[in-house]
Amino acid sequence: MPICYKDMTFCNAPCANKGCPRNYTEEVHEAAKRWWSHDPDNAPVALSDLSQGCPEYVMPKNWN
């Protein structure tokens, strides 16, 4: 079974909802690197665009 940070999939869609726990922020990125301290540049993080159908998705202003 593969292992990834927090055993969850983070959303990498551009989204203005900064309160969403699945939003892949710089803070999440840095925390994953600390967690995978033996090889921080290769921390395993599951990412996907989860915006389609997400009730929490907020399109960023000025997004084309």
Secondary structure, DSSP 4 states (H G I P E B T S, - for coil): ----GGGSEEE-S--S-TT-TTB--HHHHHHHHHHTTTSGGG---EEE---TT-TT--PPTT--
